[in-house]
Amino acid sequence: MKQTWLSTNFFVFFFTWGIFLPYWTVWLITKGLTAQQAGIVISIGLLVRAFSTSYIFPALCKRYWLSHVSLIVAFLSLIILVCFLPFNNLAGLMLVMVFFSLIYPMLLPINETKASILSKEENGIDYGKCRLWGSFGFILSSVLTGWVASKNANNIIYLFLLGNLFILILSLIRSPSSLRVKLSQRAGGSFELLKSKSFLICLLLSMVLQGTHAAYYNYGVIYLKHIGINSVYIGGILVLAVLAEIGFFYISNRVFTKFDVATMFLLAGIASIIRWSSVYFFENLLVFVFSQPLHALTFGLV
């Protein structure tokens, strides 16, 4: 029962994540923004998200039960998402994006924390199988949103609203007793890490490599439209990267156990250079499709 509950939470959240990451820029453009303006809005959101998940989420977990935090975040995410509808200008959309990015992205660490606690406290909970349902949710939403966008890109937000409504409904269902806890964090832990040169190097490399994926998620759909791909097929093309990621995680424990961190960063860097250079120099569908499996290394390995 608890395995099913956790799997459903992952599925529904990543269903919304599969709408937000690749298609939110497209929806912002339907509100009258240019691609550059939409990119600015998304970038501001990413900065706010980094602050929110690093500081606001831990602070909430210290004060409230995790199950209550989940409900509060789900409710506020839905309310703020509705606030996007009346705005058709850069200032208004950016303002709502700031508030939305303070709240909605916390659902990601909330689900991971739920999984971590349940895997530790409850016998029989298999994190890998539960998380796999999240990948299926992401795949389904990517394909479905591509189809919806091909009919009318403005409908993207309504599908997103529906997904967030289901998150709220799930949050109203009584959660396992092990999640009715407050979480604490040792004071100064983050600052201690900043004293480590190795950590700072790894952090910088991760920022650069993951930053490329921020651009990919923000502009990937626009790029495919630019080279003449019908929106109905775009979701299926983007899914190839997620499938490669799933395959990578399936074999990673066997293949990469003996690799040290430096080697894995090197492999990810080489794969990233190949992937993004090929996409830049060859505006071709086949090149883009064959670059998608490299996502397993450029994203999964990091």
PECOR-V56030 format. One record per residue. N is the residue number from 0. PHI is phi in whole degrees, -180 to 180 (none if undefined). D_FIRST is the distance of its C-alpha to the first C-alpha in Angstrom with 1 decimal. Layout:
N_PHI_D_FIRST + N_PHI_D_FIRST
//
This chain:
0_none_0.0 + 1_-68_3.8 + 2_-63_5.4 + 3_-65_5.2 + 4_-60_6.2 + 5_-67_8.7 + 6_-61_9.9 + 7_-66_10.6 + 8_-61_12.5 + 9_-63_14.4 + 10_-59_15.2 + 11_-69_16.6 + 12_-63_18.5 + 13_-71_20.1 + 14_-62_21.0 + 15_-71_23.1 + 16_-62_24.3 + 17_-72_25.6 + 18_-89_27.7 + 19_-66_28.9 + 20_-63_30.1 + 21_-83_32.2 + 22_-113_33.1 + 23_-67_33.7 + 24_-61_37.3 + 25_-62_38.0 + 26_-66_37.0 + 27_-61_39.1 + 28_-67_42.0 + 29_-66_41.7 + 30_-86_42.4 + 31_103_45.8 + 32_-81_45.2 + 33_-78_46.8 + 34_-61_44.7 + 35_-66_46.2 + 36_-64_45.3 + 37_-63_41.7 + 38_-64_41.5 + 39_-64_42.9 + 40_-60_40.3 + 41_-65_37.5 + 42_-64_39.1 + 43_-60_39.4 + 44_-61_35.7 + 45_-66_35.0 + 46_-64_37.2 + 47_-65_35.6 + 48_-60_32.1 + 49_-61_33.2 + 50_-67_34.4 + 51_-63_31.3 + 52_-73_28.7 + 53_-85_31.1 + 54_-124_32.2 + 55_-70_30.7 + 56_-60_27.0 + 57_-61_27.7 + 58_-65_29.9 + 59_-65_27.3 + 60_-69_24.7 + 61_-74_27.4 + 62_-96_28.0 + 63_-125_24.7 + 64_-60_21.1 + 65_-60_19.1 + 66_-63_16.9 + 67_-73_20.3 + 68_-60_21.8 + 69_-59_19.1 + 70_-67_19.9 + 71_-61_23.6 + 72_-66_23.7 + 73_-63_21.9 + 74_-65_24.3 + 75_-66_27.4 + 76_-59_26.6 + 77_-65_26.6 + 78_-64_29.8 + 79_-68_31.7 + 80_-61_30.8 + 81_-61_32.5 + 82_-67_35.5 + 83_-68_36.3 + 84_-58_37.3 + 85_-77_40.7 + 86_-91_42.1 + 87_-135_44.2 + 88_-135_45.9 + 89_-61_45.3 + 90_-62_45.6 + 91_-65_43.2 + 92_-66_40.5 + 93_-67_40.9 + 94_-62_40.5 + 95_-65_37.3 + 96_-63_36.0 + 97_-61_36.7 + 98_-67_34.6 + 99_-65_31.8 + 100_-73_31.8 + 101_-72_31.6 + 102_-110_28.3 + 103_-54_26.3 + 104_-62_26.3 + 105_-65_24.6 + 106_-63_21.3 + 107_-67_21.6 + 108_-66_21.9 + 109_-62_19.3 + 110_-67_16.6 + 111_-67_18.1 + 112_-68_18.2 + 113_-56_14.6 + 114_-64_13.8 + 115_-63_16.6 + 116_-67_15.6 + 117_-66_12.0 + 118_-63_13.5 + 119_-84_16.1 + 120_-93_14.5 + 121_-109_11.2 + 122_-71_11.7 + 123_90_10.3 + 124_-82_9.7 + 125_-105_12.1 + 126_-60_13.9 + 127_-58_16.1 + 128_-68_13.7 + 129_-66_11.9 + 130_-66_15.5 + 131_-62_16.7 + 132_-66_14.9 + 133_-64_17.1 + 134_-65_20.1 + 135_-64_19.4 + 136_-63_19.2 + 137_-63_22.5 + 138_-62_24.1 + 139_-60_23.4 + 140_-69_24.7 + 141_-62_27.7 + 142_-70_28.8 + 143_-64_28.1 + 144_-68_29.9 + 145_-60_32.8 + 146_-67_33.2 + 147_-61_33.1 + 148_-65_35.5 + 149_-68_37.9 + 150_-83_38.2 + 151_-164_38.5 + 152_-62_37.5 + 153_-66_37.4 + 154_-76_34.3 + 155_-56_32.3 + 156_-67_31.7 + 157_-71_30.4 + 158_-68_27.7 + 159_-65_27.0 + 160_-62_26.9 + 161_-62_24.4 + 162_-63_22.0 + 163_-68_22.5 + 164_-64_22.0 + 165_-65_18.5 + 166_-62_17.8 + 167_-64_19.2 + 168_-61_17.1 + 169_-63_13.8 + 170_-68_15.6 + 171_-80_16.2 + 172_-74_12.7 + 173_-57_12.1 + 174_-86_10.9 + 175_-56_9.7 + 176_-60_13.0 + 177_-68_13.9 + 178_-94_14.7 + 179_-89_17.1 + 180_-138_19.8 + 181_-100_23.1 + 182_-107_24.0 + 183_-119_27.5 + 184_-137_29.6 + 185_-63_32.8 + 186_-62_35.8 + 187_82_37.9 + 188_-60_35.4 + 189_-67_35.8 + 190_-70_39.6 + 191_-64_39.8 + 192_-63_38.3 + 193_-67_41.0 + 194_-83_43.6 + 195_-90_42.5 + 196_-65_44.5 + 197_-62_42.1 + 198_-64_39.2 + 199_-64_41.5 + 200_-65_42.4 + 201_-63_38.8 + 202_-64_38.0 + 203_-64_41.0 + 204_-62_40.1 + 205_-64_36.6 + 206_-63_37.9 + 207_-67_40.4 + 208_-67_38.0 + 209_-73_35.2 + 210_-62_37.9 + 211_-64_38.7 + 212_-75_35.2 + 213_-61_35.6 + 214_-66_38.7 + 215_-61_37.0 + 216_-69_34.2 + 217_-74_36.8 + 218_-119_39.4 + 219_-59_37.9 + 220_-65_37.7 + 221_-63_41.1 + 222_-61_42.5 + 223_-65_41.3 + 224_-65_42.9 + 225_-61_46.0 + 226_-91_46.5 + 227_93_46.1 + 228_-89_42.6 + 229_-66_41.2 + 230_-58_38.2 + 231_-65_36.3 + 232_-96_36.4 + 233_-64_35.7 + 234_-57_31.9 + 235_-65_31.9 + 236_-68_34.3 + 237_-67_32.3 + 238_-65_29.2 + 239_-56_31.2 + 240_-66_30.9 + 241_-67_27.1 + 242_-62_27.0 + 243_-64_29.4 + 244_-64_27.3 + 245_-62_24.3 + 246_-61_26.7 + 247_-63_28.1 + 248_-65_24.9 + 249_-68_24.2 + 250_-107_27.6 + 251_-60_28.3 + 252_-64_27.4 + 253_-84_29.8 + 254_-88_32.6 + 255_-106_32.9 + 256_-59_32.3 + 257_-89_36.0 + 258_-84_36.9 + 259_-84_37.9 + 260_-62_37.2 + 261_-61_40.7 + 262_-65_40.5 + 263_-67_37.2 + 264_-65_38.7 + 265_-64_41.8 + 266_-62_39.9 + 267_-64_38.0 + 268_-65_41.3 + 269_-63_43.1 + 270_-62_40.4 + 271_-66_40.5 + 272_-61_44.3 + 273_-64_44.1 + 274_-63_41.4 + 275_-78_42.9 + 276_-66_46.5 + 277_-65_46.0 + 278_-67_44.4 + 279_-71_47.3 + 280_-82_50.2 + 281_-127_49.1 + 282_-81_47.9 + 283_-140_46.7 + 284_-63_43.5 + 285_-63_43.5 + 286_-63_44.0 + 287_-63_41.1 + 288_-62_38.8 + 289_-73_39.9 + 290_-83_39.3 + 291_-61_35.6 + 292_-61_34.4 + 293_-65_36.1 + 294_-56_33.2 + 295_-58_31.4 + 296_-94_34.2 + 297_-70_35.3 + 298_-113_31.8 + 299_-61_29.4 + 300_-72_31.9 + 301_-82_32.6
//
